[in-house]
Amino acid sequence: MPVKVDMSGLDRFKNNLKKLSGEHIIPLTELLPDNFMTQYTDFPTLQAMVDAAGVNDPEEIKAEAFSQFVADHTRFDNWTEMLTKGYAEYAKRTLES
């Protein structure tokens, strides 16, 4: 009895994996979309969190004060941990698309 194997899912996975290789600029709104923000933070959007933190300059996001704000208002201990989780979920979404 001949067996047919559908490899289209594997091909799609390989193509999606290529999208993640190399260097990319990923907008923060894609890395931390609204559903991520509502699940892990006290805010509905990244913009709402940045506004509440009083960030006026993108460089302020790298400051210890913002990392402390993240610790106080999210499920993460710091900004780096939040970004790491955001990237992990972004990678998963990309591979599954």
Summary of the structure (lengths in Angstrom):
residues: 97
radius of gyration: 17.7
end to end distance: 33.2
largest distance: 67.3
contacts: 209
relative contact order: 0.14
helix: 67%
strand: 2%
